[in-house]
Amino acid sequence: MRKFIASVFGLVILYSCSDQEMKNANFSNPANDIKLEVSVNENGELVYMVSYKDKGILQESKLGLSREDSDFTKNLKIIEVSDKEEVSEDYKLFHGKQSEISYTANQYTLKVENGDQKQMGIDFHLGENSLGFRYRFPEGESGVKIINEEKTTFNFTSEARGWLQPMSKAKTGWAETNPSYEENYKMNIPLNTKPEIGEGWVYPALIKEGETWILISETAPNRNFSASRLKSEENALKVSFPQKEEVFPGGELLPNAELPLESPWRTLAFGNLEDVVSNTIVTDLAEPTKQEETDYIKPGLSSWSWALLKDESVNYYTTKKFIDYAADMNWAYCLIDVNWDENIGWERMQELVDYADEKSVKLLLWYNSSGDWNSTPYTPKGKLLTKESRENQFKKLKEIGVAGVKIDFFGGDGQSVVDYYHDILEDAAKYKLLVNFHGATLPRGWHRTYPNLMTVEAVKGHEFITFEQENANRAPAHAAILPFSRNVYDPMDFTPMVLDTIPDINRLSTPAFELALPVLFTSGIQHIAETPAGMAKQPEFVREYLRDIPVQWDESKLIEGYPGQEVIMARRKGETWHIVGINGENESKEFEISFDFIENLASAYLITDAKEGFTKQEIEINEPIEIFVQPYGGFVIKIQNN
């Protein structure tokens, strides 16, 4: 059951006093370890400060929006503050790190008035190790309102450090496909660092202030809002809107709507790394799903020919081999990538669907989202731009028995592009199609609102390792930051795991490192990069392990780790635990693993690197064990209840 404040101004008012009395307001979470002070400074700006466990985390930071018709960044006064509203909710997710989620929080609304005597509300949500806030404009003014700028900042001390992914410049890169959230992270950098490409930083942004870790993100942009990013301003990160090129043809860039209008939530998670990794504020604050029919939403693993074999592999006969491969591995899906409409066609695709059905495998088909915002040549292209055309495609896919779509090469984060994402997800749900976005924005909790959204790329994924040796060299450290940043809240289609060789690339990561990735990374559909030929070379115990990997987890627990260096993660499905670890550095390491969090006695085995390939051994878990991990190595442990 969800209990929420119903409107910005329909609340019990705790304060409604003179200007002198309304200079500040103080809020806290149920545990009383997050303290938030909001005030108006001497310049008439709305500012806030945050402390966590009695330590200052955010220095004086700014709040406010500038509308085309009225400025809510200066000459402000606080006119009302609501009483505390205690909220709680239980909800379920179809895939990810945790299947059933419960939270409690305190919510407040603060109301300000500007020099034009116009009003804006700010909702604050303070939960366990988390803070969220959003702006809201009430009904009462006519006409479309456009938001030109957001003034929100997150201001830290000069000692703070960031693990940040740059935002690429629009209409750059291969076939003008940027921005697509596919850059390498800058690790452990001062917050005043300017990215080389000069367009700021994407969410989530991981910050270390003293001994406290903070993860900054946003959740659930609605149709009327753009998605945002962060820019460095001295020791602060400022929320900023997309570049002017990031629009759907003929569409709008900036947030706009008739009132009422509300912004996405800006979110912060606080604590140690385990607190951050386990945090759920992004999905907590995402809009609950309105989809009633969800029986078709089934997470699983998928074979995928394009990862290593590229364009030439998208043909009828190779696809049959990858369907056989998925069936042999007990995987639910087979993804057919670019140019299938030309290389296979609709008639033969029906044959492949029927062939796959006989083997209990469902097919996923690739589409190009593009209009004129890039010059990508791949097809089917231009088929999803209008509702009529989109529904024609989705209806046909449903009729022949296709399970879902992978849609690639989106045009950025402008309001009209965000609207396009919503259109696709709603129309796909109408035809019971699963969705995977590539070359796309961060999903920001959309998988709660649209449970047919199984995964989104928004990461420099495995395909980039196959393109350049430099990416392969960075891959181990890159993989070791993602569980602390990109993959904390949202599904991530990294397309992991090659156990054999990569053509023309010297892979640094060991086989056991690769074997750990399908559990370490969460995705509603986990597309596996390894080929049938590469899998056939592996020991039977490795193939057996991969035949029984869940992608929908009941519980997850960070055992140990540091961004870019190493990660050890435990995940539970039912009564079975998977514990996996990777070493992102070029030095051997020893880890002590304790199993005291597992309640029942169980049998367990360990797979790790041998001199060549893998080694497997049965282990006792009634006491801690020591695991030696090679440079860029890894391990997996599977624990089952006796």
RALIN-V561736 format. One record per residue. N is the residue number from 0. RES is the residue in one small letter. PHI is phi as a letter, one per 20 degrees, with the letter a starting at -180 (999 if undefined). Layout:
n = {N:N}
res = {RES:RES}
phi = {PHI:PHI}
//
This chain:
n = {0:1:2:3:4:5:6:7:8:9:10:11:12:13:14:15:16:17:18:19:20:21:22:23:24:25:26:27:28:29:30:31:32:33:34:35:36:37:38:39:40:41:42:43:44:45:46:47:48:49:50:51:52:53:54:55:56:57:58:59:60:61:62:63:64:65:66:67:68:69:70:71:72:73:74:75:76:77:78:79:80:81:82:83:84:85:86:87:88:89:90:91:92:93:94:95:96:97:98:99:100:101:102:103:104:105:106:107:108:109:110:111:112:113:114:115:116:117:118:119:120:121:122:123:124:125:126:127:128:129:130:131:132:133:134:135:136:137:138:139:140:141:142:143:144:145:146:147:148:149:150:151:152:153:154:155:156:157:158:159:160:161:162:163:164:165:166:167:168:169:170:171:172:173:174:175:176:177:178:179:180:181:182:183:184:185:186:187:188:189:190:191:192:193:194:195:196:197:198:199:200:201:202:203:204:205:206:207:208:209:210:211:212:213:214:215:216:217:218:219:220:221:222:223:224:225:226:227:228:229:230:231:232:233:234:235:236:237:238:239:240:241:242:243:244:245:246:247:248:249:250:251:252:253:254:255:256:257:258:259:260:261:262:263:264:265:266:267:268:269:270:271:272:273:274:275:276:277:278:279:280:281:282:283:284:285:286:287:288:289:290:291:292:293:294:295:296:297:298:299:300:301:302:303:304:305:306:307:308:309:310:311:312:313:314:315:316:317:318:319:320:321:322:323:324:325:326:327:328:329:330:331:332:333:334:335:336:337:338:339:340:341:342:343:344:345:346:347:348:349:350:351:352:353:354:355:356:357:358:359:360:361:362:363:364:365:366:367:368:369:370:371:372:373:374:375:376:377:378:379:380:381:382:383:384:385:386:387:388:389:390:391:392:393:394:395:396:397:398:399:400:401:402:403:404:405:406:407:408:409:410:411:412:413:414:415:416:417:418:419:420:421:422:423:424:425:426:427:428:429:430:431:432:433:434:435:436:437:438:439:440:441:442:443:444:445:446:447:448:449:450:451:452:453:454:455:456:457:458:459:460:461:462:463:464:465:466:467:468:469:470:471:472:473:474:475:476:477:478:479:480:481:482:483:484:485:486:487:488:489:490:491:492:493:494:495:496:497:498:499:500:501:502:503:504:505:506:507:508:509:510:511:512:513:514:515:516:517:518:519:520:521:522:523:524:525:526:527:528:529:530:531:532:533:534:535:536:537:538:539:540:541:542:543:544:545:546:547:548:549:550:551:552:553:554:555:556:557:558:559:560:561:562:563:564:565:566:567:568:569:570:571:572:573:574:575:576:577:578:579:580:581:582:583:584:585:586:587:588:589:590:591:592:593:594:595:596:597:598:599:600:601:602:603:604:605:606:607:608:609:610:611:612:613:614:615:616:617:618:619:620:621:622:623:624:625:626:627:628:629:630:631:632:633:634:635:636:637:638:639:640:641}
res = {m:r:k:f:i:a:s:v:f:g:l:v:i:l:y:s:c:s:d:q:e:m:k:n:a:n:f:s:n:p:a:n:d:i:k:l:e:v:s:v:n:e:n:g:e:l:v:y:m:v:s:y:k:d:k:g:i:l:q:e:s:k:l:g:l:s:r:e:d:s:d:f:t:k:n:l:k:i:i:e:v:s:d:k:e:e:v:s:e:d:y:k:l:f:h:g:k:q:s:e:i:s:y:t:a:n:q:y:t:l:k:v:e:n:g:d:q:k:q:m:g:i:d:f:h:l:g:e:n:s:l:g:f:r:y:r:f:p:e:g:e:s:g:v:k:i:i:n:e:e:k:t:t:f:n:f:t:s:e:a:r:g:w:l:q:p:m:s:k:a:k:t:g:w:a:e:t:n:p:s:y:e:e:n:y:k:m:n:i:p:l:n:t:k:p:e:i:g:e:g:w:v:y:p:a:l:i:k:e:g:e:t:w:i:l:i:s:e:t:a:p:n:r:n:f:s:a:s:r:l:k:s:e:e:n:a:l:k:v:s:f:p:q:k:e:e:v:f:p:g:g:e:l:l:p:n:a:e:l:p:l:e:s:p:w:r:t:l:a:f:g:n:l:e:d:v:v:s:n:t:i:v:t:d:l:a:e:p:t:k:q:e:e:t:d:y:i:k:p:g:l:s:s:w:s:w:a:l:l:k:d:e:s:v:n:y:y:t:t:k:k:f:i:d:y:a:a:d:m:n:w:a:y:c:l:i:d:v:n:w:d:e:n:i:g:w:e:r:m:q:e:l:v:d:y:a:d:e:k:s:v:k:l:l:l:w:y:n:s:s:g:d:w:n:s:t:p:y:t:p:k:g:k:l:l:t:k:e:s:r:e:n:q:f:k:k:l:k:e:i:g:v:a:g:v:k:i:d:f:f:g:g:d:g:q:s:v:v:d:y:y:h:d:i:l:e:d:a:a:k:y:k:l:l:v:n:f:h:g:a:t:l:p:r:g:w:h:r:t:y:p:n:l:m:t:v:e:a:v:k:g:h:e:f:i:t:f:e:q:e:n:a:n:r:a:p:a:h:a:a:i:l:p:f:s:r:n:v:y:d:p:m:d:f:t:p:m:v:l:d:t:i:p:d:i:n:r:l:s:t:p:a:f:e:l:a:l:p:v:l:f:t:s:g:i:q:h:i:a:e:t:p:a:g:m:a:k:q:p:e:f:v:r:e:y:l:r:d:i:p:v:q:w:d:e:s:k:l:i:e:g:y:p:g:q:e:v:i:m:a:r:r:k:g:e:t:w:h:i:v:g:i:n:g:e:n:e:s:k:e:f:e:i:s:f:d:f:i:e:n:l:a:s:a:y:l:i:t:d:a:k:e:g:f:t:k:q:e:i:e:i:n:e:p:i:e:i:f:v:q:p:y:g:g:f:v:i:k:i:q:n:n}
phi = {999:d:d:c:f:e:b:f:d:e:c:f:e:e:c:b:c:f:g:f:f:d:f:b:b:c:c:b:e:g:f:m:d:d:d:c:d:d:b:d:e:f:e:m:e:e:c:b:c:c:d:c:l:m:d:f:d:d:f:g:c:e:c:q:c:d:e:g:d:a:d:d:d:b:l:d:b:f:d:b:c:f:f:f:d:e:c:b:b:d:b:c:d:f:b:p:f:b:e:c:c:c:b:c:b:d:c:c:c:d:d:d:c:d:f:e:m:d:d:c:d:c:e:c:c:d:d:f:l:b:b:c:b:b:e:b:d:e:f:p:d:e:n:f:d:d:e:e:b:d:e:g:c:c:d:d:e:f:e:f:c:c:d:c:d:f:e:f:f:f:l:d:m:g:l:m:e:f:e:b:l:c:d:f:f:e:d:l:d:f:f:e:f:e:f:g:e:m:d:n:c:e:e:f:d:e:c:d:d:m:e:d:e:c:d:d:b:b:c:l:g:e:g:e:d:e:e:c:b:d:c:f:c:l:e:d:d:d:f:c:e:f:f:f:f:e:c:f:g:m:e:e:e:e:g:a:a:f:f:f:c:c:e:f:f:e:c:c:d:c:p:e:f:f:g:f:f:e:f:c:f:f:f:g:e:f:f:f:f:d:f:e:e:c:f:e:e:c:f:r:e:b:e:a:f:f:g:d:e:m:g:f:f:e:b:f:f:f:f:g:f:f:f:g:f:f:f:f:e:m:e:e:c:c:e:d:e:g:m:f:f:e:e:c:n:f:f:f:f:f:f:f:f:f:f:f:g:f:d:l:d:d:d:c:d:e:c:e:f:f:d:e:e:b:d:f:e:f:c:f:c:m:e:d:f:d:f:f:f:f:f:f:f:f:f:f:f:f:f:e:n:f:e:a:c:d:d:c:m:e:d:o:c:f:g:f:f:g:f:f:g:f:g:f:f:f:f:f:f:g:d:l:d:f:c:c:e:c:l:c:f:f:f:l:n:f:f:f:f:c:f:f:f:e:a:b:f:l:a:f:e:f:g:f:f:f:e:b:f:g:f:f:f:e:g:f:f:f:f:e:d:f:f:e:c:g:e:f:d:c:f:c:e:f:l:e:n:c:e:e:d:d:g:m:c:e:f:e:f:f:g:f:g:f:f:f:f:f:e:f:e:d:a:f:c:e:e:e:f:f:e:g:f:f:f:f:e:e:f:g:f:f:f:f:g:f:f:c:e:f:c:d:d:e:b:c:b:f:e:a:r:b:g:n:d:b:b:c:c:d:c:d:c:m:d:d:d:d:d:c:b:c:d:e:c:e:b:f:b:d:c:d:d:d:d:f:e:e:f:d:g:b:e:b:c:c:d:b:f:d:g:c:m:c:c:c:b:f:c:e:d:e:b:f:c:d:c:e:c:f:g:l:d:a:a:c:c:d:c:c:f:f}
//
